[in-house]
Amino acid sequence: MLLSRLLPLAFPLFLISATPAAVEGPVGRSYPWLAQPAAATQTLAARFPAPAGCRRLAVAADSWGEWLRYLPLKPAGTKARLYSGGLKERQEVVAAVVDIDVGTKDLQQCADAVIRLRAEYLFSRDPNKVHFHLTTGYDFWFSDFVAGKTFKVVKEEVLPASRPAEAPTHAALGRYLLPTFGYAGTLSLSRELRHKSLATVQPGDVLIHGGAPGHAVLVVDVAEHAITRQKYVLLAQSYMPAQNIHVLRNVDTPALGAWFAVPDASQTEFDTPEWTFSSRELASFQ
C-alpha cells in the first residue's frame, strides 16, 4: 500500500491476544498464538489429502513449508469473518478457516496475512530473525523494536524513533506487527521476495502482485502426480477488508476441492477465486 493510504501511528496496543508460552504442535511444530495444541484431525494436512494419484512434495523438518502444512484449522464449516465480526461476502471461495485471529482493526489484509504467518513461524524458531521491509524500504526488525527502536512517519518519510524496551514475548510480536501491517503491503513484500518459476513451486511460496491495488496468496502445500508430474497447490489468503485467513476453494474445478492445478509453461495466467495472477508472479522468501 502507498504511504498516502497509510494509517497514522495511533495503533491499538494489541492485534494478537497475549497468550502463554508457545505451545508445541503434535510433532514439535510451534504455533505461538495457540493456548492449546491443535487436534491432529484439525490441521491442513489432515483436512486436505493430496489429489488422487498425487503425493505431497517432500519438505525439510522444521521448515517453513512443513510448518504451513500443519497449520491449525477451525472446525469444518466455519465461516470466514471480517475484522468487524461480519461475514465475508464470498463464502463459496472458502474451503477452511485457519485457526488464527484477525484482530479488530482493518489491518491484516492480503500481504499482511503472509507477513503474519511468516512472522509467527520465525518467532517460533528464532525471534531475532523476524523483520520486514516497509513500502519506503525501511528494514523493520523485531529485535530492534523490543530493544526500544521503532519508527515514525513525518510527511510520508519514515524516520527512526524510540519506544520503551521490552522482552521479546509473543505479545510484543503483536505490538510489532501493527505498524508493520500499516506501513508494509504487497509492493514492499514483492520487492522483498525472490521471484521464481511456477514449475518450481514449493510450500511457502507466494503468488503476489505488488501495487495499489495488489494481492498476495500464500502457497500452503504442494502435491505432484506420480505419473504426469502435474503439480497441485493449496492456497490461503486474507483479503480486503481484513478477514480470517482462509484456504481457498477451487470454484472453477469443484472436483479438485481446495487444490489448484499449477498452469503449465504455455499459460500466462494463474486464476485464483478473487485474483488473476501472471504466471511470472510467484516468489519465495530468501
C-alpha positions in Angstrom: 0.0 0.0 0.0 1.1 3.5 -0.6 2.1 5.9 2.2 -0.7 8.2 1.2 -3.1 5.4 2.2 -1.4 4.5 5.4 -2.7 4.8 8.9 -1.4 7.3 11.4 0.8 5.9 14.1 -2.0 5.8 16.6 -2.2 2.0 16.8 -4.1 0.0 19.4 -1.9 -2.0 21.8 -2.8 -5.4 20.5 -3.8 -7.2 17.4 -2.7 -10.6 18.7 -4.0 -11.7 22.1 -1.4 -12.2 24.7 -1.0 -16.0 25.3 1.0 -18.3 27.4 4.4 -19.5 26.2 4.5 -21.1 22.8 2.6 -24.4 22.5 4.2 -27.3 20.7 2.3 -28.9 17.8 1.7 -32.7 17.6 5.2 -33.3 16.2 7.1 -30.5 17.7 5.9 -27.6 15.5 5.1 -24.5 17.4 2.1 -22.2 16.7 2.7 -19.5 19.3 -0.7 -17.9 19.3 -2.5 -21.1 20.4 -3.3 -21.6 24.0 -3.6 -25.3 23.4 -2.2 -27.7 20.7 -4.4 -28.2 17.7 -6.1 -31.6 17.4 -4.3 -33.8 14.8 -7.5 -34.0 12.9 -7.8 -30.2 12.6 -4.7 -29.5 10.6 -4.3 -28.5 6.9 -2.7 -31.9 6.1 -5.4 -33.9 7.8 -8.3 -31.9 6.2 -7.0 -31.9 2.7 -5.5 -35.1 1.4 -3.5 -34.9 -1.8 -5.5 -35.4 -5.1 -5.9 -38.9 -6.5 -2.6 -40.3 -7.8 -0.6 -37.5 -6.1 1.9 -37.3 -3.3 2.8 -34.2 -1.3 6.2 -32.8 -2.0 8.9 -33.6 0.5 9.7 -30.8 2.8 12.5 -30.4 5.4 11.7 -31.0 9.0 11.0 -27.7 10.9 11.0 -25.8 7.6 8.5 -23.0 6.7 6.8 -25.4 4.3 6.3 -28.1 6.9 5.0 -25.5 9.4 2.4 -24.4 6.9 1.4 -27.9 6.0 0.3 -28.5 9.6 -1.5 -25.1 10.2 -4.3 -25.5 12.7 -7.8 -25.0 11.2 -11.1 -24.1 12.7 -13.8 -26.8 12.6 -15.1 -27.7 9.1 -18.0 -25.4 8.1 -16.7 -22.4 10.0 -17.5 -19.2 8.0 -14.8 -16.6 7.3 -15.5 -13.3 9.1 -14.2 -9.8 8.7 -12.3 -7.9 11.4 -15.6 -6.3 12.3 -17.3 -9.6 13.0 -19.4 -9.6 9.9 -19.3 -12.4 7.3 -17.0 -12.4 4.3 -19.3 -11.8 1.3 -18.0 -14.7 -0.9 -18.2 -17.7 1.4 -18.2 -20.0 -1.6 -14.5 -19.4 -2.1 -13.7 -20.6 1.5 -12.6 -24.2 1.9 -11.5 -23.8 5.5 -10.6 -21.1 8.0 -7.2 -21.0 9.7 -7.3 -21.0 13.4 -5.6 -17.6 14.0 -7.1 -14.3 15.0 -7.7 -11.4 12.5 -7.7 -8.6 15.1 -10.2 -5.8 15.5 -8.8 -3.3 13.0 -8.8 -3.3 9.2 -5.1 -4.2 9.1 -4.5 -7.9 8.5 -5.3 -7.9 4.8 -3.7 -9.9 2.0 0.1 -9.2 2.2 -0.4 -8.8 6.0 -1.7 -12.3 6.3 1.5 -13.6 4.6 3.6 -11.4 6.9 1.7 -12.6 10.0 2.2 -16.2 9.3 5.9 -15.7 8.3 6.4 -13.7 11.5 4.8 -16.4 13.6 7.0 -19.1 12.1 10.2 -17.1 12.5 9.2 -16.2 16.1 8.7 -19.9 16.9 12.2 -20.6 15.6 14.3 -17.5 16.3 12.6 -14.2 17.2 15.8 -12.4 16.1 15.1 -13.3 12.5 11.8 -11.5 12.3 12.0 -8.5 10.1 10.1 -6.9 7.1 10.7 -4.0 4.8 8.2 -1.2 4.7 7.0 0.4 1.5 9.7 3.0 1.7 12.4 0.3 2.0 13.0 0.8 5.8 14.1 -2.6 7.3 12.0 -3.0 10.4 13.4 -5.6 12.8 11.5 -7.1 15.8 14.8 -7.3 17.7 15.2 -3.5 17.3 11.5 -2.9 18.3 11.8 -4.7 21.6 15.2 -3.0 22.2 13.4 0.3 22.1 13.8 1.3 18.4 10.9 1.9 16.2 9.9 4.5 13.5 7.6 7.4 12.9 6.2 8.9 9.7 6.7 12.6 9.0 5.2 13.8 5.7 5.4 10.3 4.3 9.0 9.9 5.3 9.9 7.1 7.7 12.3 8.2 10.4 13.8 6.4 13.4 12.0 6.8 16.7 12.3 5.4 20.3 9.9 3.5 22.4 10.1 1.6 25.8 12.2 -1.5 25.6 10.5 -4.8 26.5 11.1 -8.6 26.5 10.7 -10.4 23.1 7.4 -12.0 24.1 4.5 -13.1 21.8 2.5 -10.1 23.0 5.4 -7.9 21.9 5.3 -9.5 18.5 1.7 -8.4 18.2 2.7 -4.9 19.0 5.4 -5.0 16.4 3.1 -6.3 13.7 0.6 -3.5 14.0 2.8 -0.8 12.5 4.3 -3.4 10.1 0.8 -4.1 8.7 0.1 -0.4 8.5 3.3 0.5 6.5 4.1 -2.6 4.5 2.0 -4.2 1.8 2.1 -6.1 -1.5 4.5 -3.6 -3.1 7.1 -3.9 -0.3 6.6 -7.7 0.1 7.0 -8.3 -3.6 10.3 -6.4 -3.5 11.5 -8.5 -0.5 10.8 -11.8 -2.1 12.8 -13.7 -4.8 10.8 -14.3 -8.0 10.8 -17.8 -9.4 9.2 -20.1 -12.0 5.8 -21.7 -11.3 7.4 -25.0 -12.3 9.5 -24.9 -9.2 6.7 -24.0 -6.8 7.2 -25.1 -3.2 5.1 -24.8 0.0 5.7 -21.4 1.4 5.9 -19.6 -1.9 3.7 -16.6 -2.6 1.7 -15.5 -5.6 2.0 -11.8 -5.4 1.0 -8.7 -7.5 2.6 -5.7 -5.9 0.7 -2.4 -6.2 -2.4 -0.5 -5.1 -4.4 -2.5 -5.6 -2.4 -5.6 -5.3 -2.9 -9.0 -3.9 -1.0 -11.9 -2.3 -1.9 -15.6 -1.9 0.2 -18.0 0.1 1.0 -21.5 -1.2 0.5 -23.6 1.9 1.1 -27.0 0.3 2.1 -28.7 -3.0 1.4 -32.1 -4.3 2.6 -33.8 -7.5 1.0 -36.6 -9.7 3.3 -39.6 -9.7 2.9 -40.2 -13.5 2.0 -36.9 -15.2 4.1 -34.8 -12.8 1.3 -32.3 -12.8 1.6 -30.1 -9.6 -1.3 -29.0 -7.5 -1.3 -26.4 -4.8 -3.3 -25.4 -1.7 -3.7 -21.7 -1.4 -4.5 -19.4 1.6 -5.3 -15.7 1.8 -6.8 -12.8 3.6 -8.5 -10.1 1.6 -10.0 -6.6 1.8 -11.3 -5.7 4.3 -9.2 -7.6 6.8 -10.7 -11.0 7.3 -9.9 -14.5 8.6 -7.0 -16.2 6.8 -8.7 -18.9 4.8 -7.9 -21.8 2.5 -9.3 -21.2 -1.0 -11.8 -23.5 -2.7 -11.4 -24.2 -6.4 -14.8 -22.9 -7.5 -13.8 -23.3 -11.2 -12.9 -27.0 -10.8 -15.0 -28.3 -7.9 -13.8 -31.9 -8.3 -10.4 -30.7 -7.0 -11.9 -29.4 -3.8 -9.3 -26.9 -2.5 -6.5 -28.0 -4.8 -5.5 -25.9 -7.8 -3.6 -27.3 -10.9 -0.4 -25.3 -11.5 -0.5 -23.8 -15.0 2.0 -25.2 -17.5 4.6 -23.2 -19.3 2.2 -22.3 -22.2 -0.2 -20.5 -19.9 0.4 -16.9 -18.9 -2.0 -16.6 -16.0 -2.9 -18.3 -12.8 -6.5 -17.8 -11.8 -7.5 -17.8 -8.1 -11.0 -17.2 -6.9 -10.5 -13.5 -6.2 -7.5 -12.5 -8.2 -5.8 -13.5 -11.5 -2.0 -13.5 -11.3 0.5 -13.5 -14.1 2.4 -16.8 -14.3 5.5 -14.8 -13.6 4.2 -13.6 -10.2 5.4 -16.5 -8.0 8.1 -15.6 -5.4 9.7 -17.1 -2.3 11.3 -15.8 0.9 15.1 -15.6 0.8 
